[in-house]
Amino acid sequence: MIGLSTTAIGQRPLSECLAIYEKLKAELSLDYLELAVGTRCDLSLIPPDIPLALHDRCLYDGSYKIPFSIAEPESWEEYRQRIIGRDVRIFSVHPPRRGELSLDGLKRHCDALEALLGIPVCLEVMPAPNYWLSAEDFRNQPDALSDIPLLLDISHINLWTKGREAEVKGWVERLLPQAHREADPCGIAIHLSHNNGRTDSHDIIPSGIWFEKYVAEWNARGLFITYESLPEAFAKYERMDKQQWKKRKAQRSE
C-alpha cells in the first residue's frame, strides 16, 4: 500500500492537507493518508472514508495535542478510543530513549499496544544512538532485534551512512527481510524521503533516486510505503515552512 504523510505537505491547515491528498491520490496511486507531526490532525475533521495510518504522537483534539508514548501504557487508551470506527491500517511509533525502557520492555509494549489497538504496530529505525533502534543496535546486537516489526525510514538510514548511497542500499537490503513476516505482510513499513546525509531535512525527493525503481516491488510485497516528502514532480505541494524558507533564501540572494 502507498500513502502520503502529512509531514510531506504539512505546516498548513488540515483542510488544505486533505485537499492536497485528494489531488495527489491518483497521480501517486495513494491508498491511505498518514497522520504525523507538522499538522494538527484532529480526527473529527477527517472524513471517515479516508484510510489512515498513524505515526507516533499525531492526534489532536482541536489545538490540544493528545499525549502518547510507547513507554507509557497509560497514554494508549485515548488513542484507542479515538480510532474506534475509523479505517486505521497501521501505527508506526518512535522508540523511546534507552533510559526510558529496556529492549525487552520495548518489545513487550509494542506487542501489547498492537493487541490493544487491533492494528499492526511497528517501530521506526532512529537516527541518533540515544534512542533504541539506531544503527549501533543493528551493528552490535542484530539478533536481539530480529523479531521487531520495523518502519525503515530511508532518510534516517541516510544519516547513518552520511549519505553514501551504496551503504544506504545495503542497510535496506539487510533490514527489509529481517522484520518482513511472510505470514503477516503488514509487519513492516517504509518512509520515503530525502536529505543530505547530515540533517533529517525531509527534502524533495529528486527524480531518478535509487529507491524509485523499488516502490512497485515493495508495494507488491504488501509493505506500507509512505511518502514522507514529495517527489520532485509535486514540489509545489511541499510543506509550507520549507517553501517559505526557500522563498526567503531566494530573496536574500537577489
N, C-alpha and C positions, 0 to 999 in steps of 0.2 A: 504494500500500500504506500502511496505517496502523499505527503502532507506539506503544508506551509505553516511555518511558525509565525506567531505574532511578533517574535523577536526580529524577523526579517523586514517587517513592514510597520513596526510599531512607532511609539512616540507620537501617535495620533489618537484621536478619539476612537473608541471601539467601533462605532458605527462606520467610520472610514475604513478601518481594517477589514470589517466584514464585507464592505463593498469591493475592496481590492481582491479579497479571497474569491468572491463570485466572478470578478473579471478574469482572474487567472486560472480558474478551475479547469476550463477546457484546454488552455494552452499548456499548462504544466501537468495535465492529467491528474488533478488532485482528488484524493479520496477523503481527506479529513483536514481540519484546521487544528493546529497545536496552540493551546493557550500557554503563554510563557511570560517572562518578565518583559517590561517595556510598554505594556498596555494594561489598563485597568480592566481585567477580564471578569465582568460581572455576568454570571450565567443567566440571570433573569433577563438580560438584554440580548441574548444569543438565541436565534430561532432553534427550537428543539429538534428540527430535522437535519441540522448540520452535524455530521460525525466529528467527534473531538478526540484529541489526545491532550493529556495534562503534562506539563513539565515543571516539576518542583513547586515552588511557592507562587502559584499563578492565579489563585482565585481571589476575587474581591467581592465585597458587599458594598455597592456604591463606591466611595473613595477609601473604604476600610479594607486593608489587605489582611486576609484571613491567615492566621499563623499556621505554619506546617513545618515539621522536621521529622525525618525518618528516625532520628534518635529519640523523639518524644512521642510515644504512642498516644498520649492524651490529646495530641493535636490532630489525630487522624479522623476522629468521629465527625467533625464538622465537614470535612471533605467528603466523607461517605454520604452524609445527609444531602449535600449539595448535588451529588451526581445521580441520585436516585431518579430513575425515569429518563435519564439522558443517555445518548448513544456515545459513551466514552469507550474508546478502544484500548487505550494503554496509558500508563502513568510512568514517566521516567523521572528519576529522583537524583539529586546531587548527594553523594555520600557525605557523611559528616567529617569533621576534623578527627584526627586519630585519638585525641584525648577525650572525645565525647562518647565513643562507643568502641568496643573491641571488634575485631573482624568477625568472630563468631556471633557476637551480638548483632552486627550489621546484617549478617545472613539471616538470622532468626527474625529480625524486624522486617526485612524485605519479604520473607515468606508470610509473616503474619499480616502485613499490610495487603499483600496480594489476596490472601484469604478473606480479609475483611471487606475489601472493595469488590472482589469478584471479577477483576480485570487483571491482565498481565502487568507486572511491575518490574522495571529494570533500573539498573544503577549506571550513572554516567561515568565514563573514564574522565579523570580530572587532571588539570594541567600542573597543579602545584603539589609538592610532596608532603605538605602538612595535612592533606586530605587523603582518605582512603581511595584506592584505585588510581593512583598516579603511576607514572612509568616505573618508578622504583619498585612498586609492589609487583608489577608484572615481570620485572627483571629478577627480583630476589625471591619471590615466593609464588610462582605461577600456578603450581599445583593446588595451593590453598585457595586460589581464586577461580578455579576451573568450573565450579558449579554455580557461579553468579551470573544471572542474565544481564547482559551489558547493553548500554547505549554507547556506541562508538561515535564520538564526536571528532570529525576529521580535523577541525581546527585545533582541538586540544592535542591530538596526536602530532599535528604540525608543530606545535610548541615543544613537544618532547624532542623533536629532531632538529629544531631551529630551521625548519623549512626545507630540509633535504628530502626531496620527493621520493627517491628510491627507498629511504628508510620509512617514510610515512606509509608507502605501499606495503612494505614488509610487515609493519605492525598491523595494518588492516588485514592482510592475508593471514597473519598469525592468530589474531583475536576473533576474526569473523566466525570460523568454525568452532572455536572454543566454547562459546556460550549459545550457539545456534542449535537448539534442541530439535532434531528432525521430527520428533513426535509432537512438538509444540512450536510451530513456526512463528509464534508471537514472542519467542524468547529473546529476541534481540532487535535493536533498533539502531539507526544511523542518523546523525545530524550532518547535513551538508552545508559547509560554509567555507570561508577562505580568510587567511591572514598572512602576515609577512614572516611568521615563524618566531616573532618576538613578543607580540601582544595579541590578545584574543579580541581582535578588532571587528570581526563579522563584516569583512569587506565583501563587495560584489564578487560573485563567482565568475572568473574570466572564461570566455569561450575557449573550448579545447582543453580544459583542465583534465587531468588524468582520470578522475573518477567519473567523468561524463559517460564514458562507454560502459560503465558497470551498473548504472542505475537500473536499466531494464533487467539485467541479470539478477540483481539483488531483489528487485520487485517480484520477479518470477519465483524467487525462493521464499516469498512470504514475509520479508522483512518490512519493518516500518521505516520508511525513508523520508526524512523531513528536511525541507529547505529551511535552514536557519539564517541564511542570507540568500539574496536573489541572484539568479543567473544574469549575466551582463545584458541580455536582451530585454530584461524587465527592470532596468536600473531606475526608471522614472518612478517606480513604486517603492524604492528603497526607504528604509526607516527615516523618519523625518529629521531626527537630530543629525544623522550622517549627511543628509542633503544640505541642511543648514550650515554645517561645519565646512563642507566643500564650497558652498557659496561664499562664506566669509573668507576662506583661504584664497579663492579666486579674486575677490575684491582687494585683498591686501597686496596681491601680486601685480595688480594693474598699475 
